Amino acid sequence: AQQYQGRVIVVKVNVDSLPAVAGRYGIQGIPAVLVFDKGKEVQRLVGLRSAGEYTKVLDKLLGQA
């Protein structure tokens, strides 16, 4: 989140505490990282990933790849 401050908003949700959120977005596995652009889901990563994989996805979506 700090690396992309001012360019993206990072939100963490505990789906055990808020199962309605998991249902709304069809989350069946955790961790699940959903990336939105203007309210529309543009990328979904399910399962444990390296920090580099998240960086690669964000850089590509931000036009920095």
Secondary structure by P-SEA (a helix, b strand, c coil): cccccccbbbbbbcccccaaaaaaaccccccbbbbbccccccccccccccaaaaaaaaaaaaccc
